[in-house]
Amino acid sequence: MPHADPPGSAATDPATAPARSEFALIERYFRRPVHDAAVRLGIGDDAAIVAPAAGSELVLAVDMLVEGRHFLSGADPELLGHKALAVNLSDLAAMGARPRWALLGCALPDASEAWLAAFTRGLFALADRYDVTLVGGDTTRGPRNLCVTVVGELPAGTAITRAGAKAGDDVWVSGTLGDAMLALAAIEGRAALSAASLASLRVRLERPEPRVALGIALRGVASAALDVSDGLTGDLRHILDASRVGATLDLTAIPRSAPLAALFEGAARSADDDRTASGRPPGHRSPRELALACLLAGGDDYELCFTAAPARRDDVLRAAGAVGIQVARIGTVTGEAGLRVRDAAGALLAALPSAFDHFAIG
Amino acid sequence: MPHADPPGSAATDPATAPARSEFALIERYFRRPVHDAAVRLGIGDDAAIVAPAAGSELVLAVDMLVEGRHFLSGADPELLGHKALAVNLSDLAAMGARPRWALLGCALPDASEAWLAAFTRGLFALADRYDVTLVGGDTTRGPRNLCVTVVGELPAGTAITRAGAKAGDDVWVSGTLGDAMLALAAIEGRAALSAASLASLRVRLERPEPRVALGIALRGVASAALDVSDGLTGDLRHILDASRVGATLDLTAIPRSAPLAALFEGAARSADDDRTASGRPPGHRSPRELALACLLAGGDDYELCFTAAPARRDDVLRAAGAVGIQVARIGTVTGEAGLRVRDAAGALLAALPSAFDHFAIG
C-alpha cells in the first residue's frame, strides 16, 4: 500500500510544487495535521494506531460508492467527498455512536489534482464538523471507487440496534422523508418544482446530513433504530424482522416537506390516480404515485427511523429538541407481523411502493 | 448499504436454495457464526459493535485490490480471497498487532455463486487461522474491487512503528526475499526454473503468509519494522526516512531461496553482466540483473524488515525461534543518510534495481 512521506518533507505549496508521483500527490491531499490525542499514529506507517476511551465499545461500518452505480462519471467531486463520508456517518448515527476515525480506499482513473482537491475539500469539511480523523488510506489506479470505513465509539452497552423494538412501541422518524427522491425526479423531468423548491430539496439529495447528534441523544431512549437510506418502508422492515414484530404506520403522520405536501395536495385535487398511469411514459408515475413513492420508498434522505416505548415520548422529544432536529411519531409497533400503512381515511394501502434505482449524484 | 437477513432466515442450503437477490446471495456467503465474545454485534445491522480489551490500542489498515491492476480478470478467486486479507494482516504484523476484525467492501461485476464461494473460502480460511472475524461488509455491482479494512489490537504503547531505528541498530529480515518476483518471472518466461522450484516459489506469489506471529513476538525487541510489499530497498527507505537515519546492507547476507541462490551462482559462472543487457528484449534482464532485482526490489513476499539494537540480537533470535520463522541480520543502520548495498567483494552497488509493475495473481 502507498505510504506518505515523513512529516515535513512535503511542506511545499500544492499549487506551485512541481508534478509528483500519483501516490505522493494523493498523500499530499489526504495527509493533514492530527488534532485528536487518541490518534497515536495517523497516515504514513503500515497502519494507524488509535486509543479507544476506557469502557467504550467501537462501532464499525463500511460503504463502497462505485462510479456508474452510485454516482455518474461527471459527478461533482466535492459533493462526492461529502457523500462518501456522510453515508457512513449515518450508519454510526443509527447506532448512537460518536464518529471518531475513518479510512479511505480509493481507486481513481487518473490523478487529477483538481478532482482530488475538490473531493478532499468535501470529505474533510464534513469530517471536521464531526471531529472525524482520517487515519488511513490506500490509493490506486482503477475504475473510480470510494470505499470508506468509519469507526465510532460509545459507552459499552449503549448502542441502539435494530433488534430492540417491542409491540406497543411508537415508530418515529426524524426530519422529512422523500425530499432527495423528489429532487431527483424534478432534475430528471419527472416532476415539476419551482426553482426555489428544487433548490431547497436538492441539498437533501446532494449533501445529506447524517443525524449524528440525534443518534447520540437517543441512546437509552430509542429501543431500535436505523438510517433511512433505501426508503422508509423497506428499511423499517429490517427493524421489524430483527425485532420479530410488525408495525402499522399512519400515512398522514409521516413528515414531508412543503413541496412534497403540495404534490400530495395537487394529486388529491386533480383526482389523479392509478387509472391514468398506463398512458404515461415508462418510468413516469402519476403525481400521487410519485408522492407516495417519495414518502414511503425514497432513499438517500439519511434520516433516522426509530422506535421507543410510549412512556418515553417526552424523552424522545426532549432529546430531539436538545439537538434541534424535528421528529415525528408515525405509527405503532405491533405483535402481528408485517408492515401496514393507513391512509387519511383509515384504509390500508393495498400495496407499498418501491423506489427507482437511481444515481444520487449526477 | 446491503444488510443481512436476520439470523435463521437464511438457514437453507446454498447449493439447493432457489436463486435469490444479489445482496441476499452475498450475505449468505459472508455471514457466519461469530465465535469472538468481543464481537457484540456482527454483520446484519447498520454497523458492527466490538469491545476492545481494556488497556489496548487499536491498529487500523486498509488495502484496495483492483482487477486489472493488482490481479487479472481470470484470477483464481480463492487465492484472491486469501490475498485480499493477507496483505492487510501483513500491515498489522509490521506493527506487532494481533489481528481481530475485518470489514470488506466488495464491487463485483456479477453475482456468480461459484466465484463467491471460492473467494470466501480463501478469505475465511486465512481469517480462521488468525482468529479474525469479518464484522462488516458492503457489496455492490461494479468493476471488481476488493477493499479490506482490518483492525488489530495490542497493549497500549507497544506498537512497532517505522520511526524508531537508531544509528548502530542491526537491520533484519524474515524468511527469504525475491521468491514471489522470481516465480512471476518464470511464469512469464523471463526466467528458467525447474518445475519443482517453480512450485515451491509459486506459493509465495499466490498465497503469501503474513508474519503475524513474528510481528507480535518482536514487540519490545524491534526498534522499527515494516512489511516488504514493494521490495526491500524501496521499503527500507521508509524506515530510514521516518527514523532520519541511513543504512548499509550486505548483499550476501540477504536471505534467498535455493532457486534464487542458483540464479546468482549461474550468473556469476557465466560472467553475465550488464554489458549484454542491450541485446535482450524489452523487459528482459540479464540473470544477474534479475537476481538482484528479485532480492532487492521484489515485492509481494510480505516478509518483515525490522531494526533492533545489537544488544538485542539474542532476543531477536529467541523471538523468531519461538514462532518458527527464520530471520537474518543483513546490515547496519547508520547516522549517515542514504541506503547503500555492499557486494561480496565489499564494493558498493552503483545503482539499486527497481521492481517491474506486475500482476501478482494471474
Interface residues (C-beta under 8 A of the other chain):
Chain A: M1 H3 D5 P6 S9 R40 L41 G44 D45 D46 A47 A48 I49 V50 A51 P52 A54 S56 E57 L58 V59 L60 A61 V62 D63 M64 V66 E67 G68 R69 H70 V87 D91 L92 A94 M95 A97 W101 L103 L104 G105 C106 A107 V135 G136 G137 D138 T139 T140 R141 G142 P143 N145 C147 T149 V150 V151 G152 A156 A159 T161 R162 A163 A225 L226 D227 S229 H238 D241 A242 R244
Chain B: M1 H3 D5 P6 S9 R40 L41 G44 D45 D46 A47 A48 I49 V50 A51 P52 A54 S56 E57 L58 V59 L60 A61 V62 D63 M64 V66 E67 G68 R69 H70 V87 D91 L92 A94 M95 A97 W101 L103 L104 G105 C106 A107 V135 G136 G137 D138 T139 T140 R141 G142 P143 N145 C147 T149 V150 V151 G152 A156 A159 T161 R162 A163 A225 L226 D227 S229 H238 D241 A242 R244
